[in-house]
Amino acid sequence: MNLDDKQKEIGKLNFLTVLGSLETDFLREALTAPATGPFLFGYGPVEKPIKAGIVGTGNEGCQAMIEQSPPGAIDYIGYHDIRPTQIARGKRTFQKIYGEEKGSKVKFHETWEAMLADTEIEAIIIATPLWTHKRFAVEAMRAGKHVLCEKLMAHSVAECKEMVRVSEETGKILSIGHQRHYSPLYHLTLKLVESGVLGDIRHVRALWHRNNTWTLSNPHRPDTPSTADPDWGVSGDSWCPAIPLEDKDVPAGSFGYKNIDELVRWRLYDRTGGGLMAELGSHQLDACSLFLGKVHPEKLLATGGKYFFQDGRECEDHVYCMYQMPGGVTLSYSTINSNAQEGYGEIVMGTHGTLCVMNERDVMLFKEREPGDTMPAEEMYLTCSRDPQTKKPAMKWTPSTAVSREAGMAKAAYEKLVYFTPPGTTEATVNRGYFTELEAFAFAIRNPDYKVRCSGRVALADAVMALSANVSMRSKQAILFKDEWYDPASPEAPESATSAVAKNA
Ligand SMILES: NC(=O)c1ccc[n+]([C@@H]2O[C@H](COP(=O)([O-])OP(=O)(O)OC[C@H]3O[C@@H](n4cnc5c(N)ncnc54)[C@H](O)[C@@H]3O)[C@@H](O)[C@H]2O)c1
């Protein structure tokens, strides 16, 4: 939604006002809760930190899995990567969060097999390119380690199923890094959706729009090493970063890559990545399915292509999808690489109101106009109360712009729950869910009765939704979803199921 600053402020205040009115007791409790994660997600303190290893100390490995790891719950003792720049980056990151002495003691393993053989390591975090997830996860679980693997779960639905089967056979926890399951912001948003205040939800519009096109004129592209930022490179297209000189001699072939280009720019190629739907779409589809109660879609039509980039990449740069969800709900999704208008997020549209969650940090609420409302929907300040008889919540326009007591309390609770200070820093930032996801994973290892929220089975359903879009787009046909695709024991999968392509859908 294109909103001006004032409308955004109104929307944010409305969210707090309505949440404060409907969830007063919960928010009051939140204000005195000793810790956010346990309060929101039902886990407890981790008695003894989990000794962990990480494979892949690239962007996500360092910036999320290490920098945002909970110090009392995850204790990294080993890591493995294959690019000199990323190995050095891993070392720097451990020193940043643990201090120079302890950080330097986190052991770098020359080979994956050596890290796997370290019997002290209880759990492995996987933050490597998509096509490697299944292999690393399966080998780790078979070696007796619990696994937290980054999203998308795997390169194909068949691979996801194998991961679930191995987790269930070995009894090892398999948690998948769709971090919105542990995002306090999404948790609060979900409470509001579940209250019914939006009315009858018939449509969700989700998107992730970016503009990576300016990099085509970047004089440094494609292979000039970065001097500007050793962790990122000079290219503004994060999918096509510069290849640092220090990495040029990596024997990419011995790790299954065609060359160093495929290793560094793995997202651009079908064999190593899953395109926009795996990288971006899976996040919004996961969020949307949370809002809709984790139901499975019935039908899908996707279109898209490699319309802009003509530089040898294989992945599409524009994808548009329509999912028919059960009960007459439609979900539309666009992910594009040539225009950044609107950013990313989900817009949940009900008969009484619209909720927007944008960029994993802003939540805004607007009421639908009713007869008698004289203001535009985006400019109405709201109050909310429950009908004494039916208990149904209803929003009303108010001329008052004063912050209500409920909104004040909700704001205090929101700030306490949604923000955190990552280890090794002093500045509070939005907890996007990584910290709590890792904390919950550690707690689940120590307390087998606690089940992680994004288990292999949950993430398998996300993978079915995301990867089916690739099948529909590439086959240019509509898809009818089959129950067997969600069953880890069944060999049926969207990528091999031409019978599930609906000719007349
Ligand atoms: N949850 C999120 O919001 C989020 C965000 C970004 C990325 N991710 C996911 O995290 C994963 C990694 O993404 P990234 O952005 O960090 O990519 P990246 O390219 O920055 O990092 C990948 C790392 O894996 C290493 N690697 C590649 N093959 C390897 C092998 N065979 N053995 C050991 N190391 C190997 C690379 O050298 C590199 O350091 C992907 O699955 C991605 O989808 C998740």
The ligand as an ORCA input file, in Angstrom:
! r2SCAN-3c Opt
* xyz 0 1
  N      15.940    -16.654      6.905
  C      16.267    -15.639      6.138
  O      15.697    -14.556      6.201
  C      17.387    -15.806      5.164
  C      17.997    -14.671      4.606
  C      19.066    -14.861      3.747
  C      19.482    -16.141      3.430
  N      18.844    -17.208      3.966
  C      19.267    -18.575      3.597
  O      20.541    -18.840      4.155
  C      21.284    -19.689      3.276
  C      22.612    -19.022      2.946
  O      22.365    -17.792      2.309
  P      23.466    -16.623      2.307
  O      22.787    -15.398      1.902
  O      24.195    -16.636      3.588
  O      24.434    -17.119      1.148
  P      26.005    -16.840      1.037
  O      26.404    -17.197     -0.323
  O      26.307    -15.482      1.561
  O      26.633    -17.866      2.078
  C      26.701    -19.244      1.823
  C      27.971    -19.756      2.456
  O      28.017    -21.172      2.285
  C      29.339    -21.526      1.900
  N      29.291    -22.794      1.179
  C      28.807    -23.034     -0.059
  N      28.918    -24.347     -0.351
  C      29.512    -24.927      0.710
  C      29.943    -26.247      0.981
  N      29.762    -27.246      0.097
  N      30.531    -26.489      2.161
  C      30.722    -25.496      3.064
  N      30.361    -24.219      2.860
  C      29.751    -23.941      1.691
  C      29.812    -20.371      1.054
  O      31.201    -20.310      0.956
  C      29.230    -19.176      1.784
  O      30.069    -18.675      2.779
  C      20.400    -19.924      2.072
  O      19.693    -21.109      2.223
  C      19.443    -18.755      2.121
  O      18.206    -19.012      1.500
  C      17.829    -17.064      4.832
*
